[in-house]
């Protein structure tokens, strides 16, 4: 288990995707940010969903993605809609 899988919301599948886009630890994920990490993932997995974006943000904040604030969820939803066109 890497330190990525110690983060909330990050299981083996998401860890594998992060590794494929050159994000190999929690520090890199936090530095890159959820939106940029999601864009990288979307290039190799075009069907990446809104929940995955929220999972990344939750991992960075150290919380389950369901517990993100309404404002943050809306911000992420707006971003997801832009990058998914």
Order of alpha helices (4+ residues) and beta strands (2+ residues): alpha-alpha-alpha-alpha-alpha
